[in-house]
Amino acid sequence: MISLNELWFVLIAVLFIGFFFLEGFDFGVGMETQILAKNDTERRVLINSIGPFWDGNEVWLITAAGAMFAAFPEWYATLFSGFYIPFVFALLALIARGVAFEFRGKRDSLAWKRTWDACIFIGSFLPPFLLAVVFASFIKGLPIDGDMQMYAGFTDIVNVYTVVAGLTVVLLCLVHGLMFTTLRTVGDLQARARKLAQKLLIPLAALFTAFVIMTYNMTDIFEQRGTVLMIIVALGVIAFVLSGYFMTKKKDGYAFGMTGAVMALSVTSIFVGLFPRVMISSIDQAFNLTITNAASGHYSLKVMTIVALTILPFVLGYQIWSYFVFHKRVHEKEHLEY
Amino acid sequence: MDTVMLSRIQFASTTIFHYFFVPVSIGLALLIAIMETMYVRKGNEEYKKMAQFWGKLFLINFAVGVVTGILQEFQFGMNWSDYSRFVGDVFGAPLAVEALAAFFLESTFIGIWIFGWDKVSKRVHLLSIWLVAFGTMLSAFWILAANSFMQHPVGFEINNGRAEMNDFFALITNGQLLVEFPHTVLAAYATGAFLVTGISAYKILKKQEVSFFKKSFQIAAIVGIISSIGVAVAGHAQAQYLVETQPMKMAASEGLWGKSGDPAPWTVWANIDPENQISTGEFQIPYMLSFLSYSKFSGEVKGMLELQAEYEQTYGPGDYIPPVRTTFWSFRIMVLAGTLMIVLGMYAMYLMWRKKMDRPNTWFMRFMLWGLLLPPIANTAGWVMTEFGRQPWTVFGLMTTEDSVSPNITSGQVLFSVISFTTIYLILGLVLVGLFIKVIKKGPYAMDNDHGDSNDPYNEEGSHDIS
């Protein structure tokens, strides 16, 4: 049997994997509105394709943060206060993005639309970038003192390693989003999305390779969990290659599954590398936050486990059902009314 | 300014702003659910139009509520990390359950409601809006469970310098929660209701789509009067609980320095001087405070100076008196606004009962229009009283605000976040008001002409303003 602390570590990992898999594609689609869309109709189609989903996808992040707060309060406290400024920017971006979807179409003015389109783009690019930066610096280690307080300077957070991680995740979100677009649209837009996704695979592969090499050299996670991580990397490479293969065969559903798998495996590798630590101190190993010293009491974890395991099946059930309800493609001939 | 002060400013301003939208979402969701129920049962298209028209305002409002809510969750960790470390074990649980049980429900079914008008059956569509309404209420329950813990901590023990939960059931049956939840949720229903009556009054005054807005007015007025009276009843229960559990807040909200005397009079008006710890020029209603506190016309209420001495004995030296003026006046503003809501609601009932809605008094309709501001005023004042009155504590009797702040953030960082959030919130507020006015001016049927069979909420472009 695994302990409750381990279970909650896994649950939080699962919530983040779910978040990056799901919101990953709607971040990608958000970026496509500037990169792929040729005109306003296409932008409208793209936005509508994620319309019913993006809000629910974002709740995965909110739930992950809530679960952190409840199960590992020290982790939550160190993380959010330590990364104060990055979170301010991520929040501003998410706020602007969320209202932009709703506000964009409410006035008939070009400047109005352009403004909110810019918000959608920045709001879709910045949060995954910043979250990836945060996750990468997790495994690289951060200046955390004996009181679990993190005092990080600019370069502790922003450096070549974390920026490469950020760009990798942003590009992966974009490719993942493009594959989602191939599933939700038709015709020219669909074809262009597939083509662009294929083109982006090479730079993405380069970034990934750089990231893995740097991780191998700059962090201790391969020392800690070499075998498991090697397997994950191998699976990641297979999924990556398969995604390219399915794209050329126009098997978009499988390709989307594979870009999602790459995303899921990437997040998994971070959590596997961390375990049983939740934050690594660059000052002293003894100051690491772990699933034991950062956790809530046993009673709290037990209550939370019962609650979560009761509610989670319903949540998964109706979320999956909602994707089924909106399984039809968004068509520009339907009443988009833009 | 130091990080404590700046973080307090940020928390207060972002929370107050967020709480303009939350009650509107809770209230409108219920009203829309009622309207759509009438549509499904009676098959009258006008009710469908109602659900869609008020739904437009609901969605604009909901969007702002959701995005400003994310910040609420994050800033406990960002600005108040020592607080989060101390109470995370207890306080984090309701927040996590809120996300898991309520947010997923709301966000998924709002998606189905918005985009599903002709993708799911009528009944499933109706169920979606009821689930959204239920979700918003559930969300209120869990967040208030967390807040109630701060007001009146229960179900925990102190271990290794942290509060650890030892009784989850006690946490969700906290006496504070049992009075705070009905008070807050009913106030939210009143907020939605007065928004709808206010806007309807405006359209009736303008003689636009009178039948449509008269129907809306009547449904909302009924919800409005029931919930306004309910708020007052629940508020009375809450005041009594306050006397028991947070006497200092009660004394501050009365500007009561010394003993009240028995029976205690209620102070309507006073000139409060916190420096010299004295109130002058008081205008008082005899017996009223005894009644408020104990539901009988006798009984004494403790004053702040006496409580200060008691608290110093219990908690050690320090200043345990909250900002008295703010607490005192916010309480009065809340009560006054609430009373006006009941008066307006009753007169609306009278008009409906006497079937005089066809030619309502113009003055009354103007009052109803401006009446839509009463609930937000009451809500804000109520929260200001509750949260300022709890100072200097974040968790009553356990942890002070000063000890709660993150030690590793700088005032420069917080200043930066205060400025950025204030700016973006101001913009959001202005845009929202502008869009509300635009939607209201266009009215329910103009939308129809412009958009034909539209079932897409994000698509107002290309329409013409007919106002």
Interface residues (C-beta under 8 A of the other chain):
Chain A: R44 I47 N48 G51 P52 F53 D55 G56 E58 V59 I62 T63 A65 G66 A67 M68 F69 A70 A71 F72 P73 E74 Y76 A77 T78 L79 F80 S81 G82 Y84 I85 F87 V88 L91 L92 L94 I95 A96 G98 V99 F101 E102 F103 R104 G105 K106 R107 D108 K113 D147 M148 Q149 M150 Y151 S296 G297 Y299 S300 V303 M304 V307 A308 I311 L312 V315 Y318 Q319 S322 V325 F326 K328 H335 L336 E337 Y338
Chain B: L59 I60 A63 V64 V66 V67 T68 I70 L71 E73 F74 Q75 F76 G77 M78 N79 S81 D82 S84 R85 V87 G88 D89 V90 F91 G92 A93 L95 A96 V97 E98 A99 L100 A101 F103 F104 L105 S107 T108 F109 I110 G111 I112 I114 F115 G116 K119 V120 N159 E164 M165 N166 F168 S406 P407 N408 I409 Q413 F416 S417 S420 F421 I424 L428 V431 L435 K438 V439 H451 G452 D453 S454 N455 D456 P457 Y458 N459 E460 E461 G462 S463
